[in-house]
Amino acid sequence: MGEFWTQALYYTEEIAKNDYISCDWGNCDKWPPAPNKQYFGRGPLQLSWNYNYGQFSNIFSTSGYDSKMELLNEPEKVSHDSFTAMAAGFWFYMAPQEPKPSMHDIMTGYFIPNAVDL
C-alpha cells in the first residue's frame, strides 16, 4: 500500500481496466486512438476514454499543431508524470464535458438544472 501519507492517491491507474476506446458518434475521427494504447482511468480523477485524453491534450500540450495526439500517443503520462496527472484532474473537474456541466459548476451551485436536465 505504500507510506500512510500516500494512500489517498495510491492508485494512479484504474484497478478494473476495460477496453477504454470509444468510437461512438464518430469520435475516433476527431480523437484517433494510437495503436496498442488504452485509455482507462489514470490520475487523481481517473481521466478515461480517448476523447478525454485528446481534449485535455489539446489544451495542455505545448507541442503546437495537432497537440491532441501527445496524450493519445502517450496516455501513460497521466499516471506517470505528477504534473500531468494533477493538471488532468483539475481540467476534468473544471471543464464542462458536453452535454454535462463541469463538476465545479455543480458543486458550487453555479449550474441550475432545467426541466430537460432533471
N, C-alpha and C positions, 0 to 999 in steps of 0.2 A: 504493500500500500504506500510506502514512502514515509517521509517525515510527517508528523502530525500536522504541521502548518501548511503542507502542500495538499492535503486531502480534499479540500474544496474544489480544486482544479486538477484532480488526479487524472481523470480520464480526458485526454485531449483528442481522442477519436471514439466514435460511436462503438459500443460493445457489440451489438447485434447488427452487423453490417449486412446490407442488402445491395442489390444491383441498382445504385442510385444514378441512373442515366435516364432522364425523361425526355422523350421526343414527342410528347403530346403537343398539340397545337403548333407543330412545325418549329419548335424551339431548337431543334438540332441544326437548322439552317442558321439561326441567329446566334446560338451558343453551342458551336460544334464540339462534341466531346473528343478528347485526344485518344488515340489507340491505347488500349490496355490501362486506362485510367478509370478510377471510380470516384464518385462524388458523394460519398457518405458523409455523415456528420463529423465535422472537425472543429476544434476551437472551443472557447468557453460557452458559446451559444449554439454550438453544433450547426455550422453552415453546411447545408446539404443541397444536392441536385446541381447539375451542370449550369442551369440558368442563374442560380445564385452565385456560383463561383465566377461565372462570366460577368455578371453585373457588378459584383464587388471589384473584380479585377479591372474593369473599365474605369472606375474612379480611383482605385488605389495605385495601380501601376503607373510608373513614370516612363515606361518604355516608349510611349508615343503611339503611333498608328497601330491599330489592331491590338491594343493592350489587353483586350478581353481574353486573349489567348494565354497570357502569362500564368494565371492560376488554373486555366483549363488544361494547360500542359503540365503544370506542377502543383496539383491540388494539395499535395502533402505539406507545402509551405504553411498552410493554415494551421497545421498542428505542430510543425517542427520549428517554426520561427515565431518567437514570442511576440514580437511587434506585429507581425501579420495576423496572428491569432487574435490578439486583443482588438486590433483595428477591425477585423471581420466581425467580431462580437458587437462592437459599438455601431458599426454600419448596419448590421442586421437589426439591432434594437431601434435605431433612429430612422431608418429608411422605410417608407411605405412600399409594400410589395403588392402590386395590382393583383386582385381587386381589393386588398385589405389595407387598412391604415397601418402606420408604424406602431410597434409595441409601446413606444414612448408616448404617442398621442393617446393611446388607450389608457395607459397608467396615469397620466396626468389629467385626464378628463377632457382633453382638447377635442377628441373625437366624440361626436354625438351621433349615435346610430339613427338612421331614418327608418321608415317602415320596411323598406326593402332589406336593409341590413339586419333588422330584427327577424 
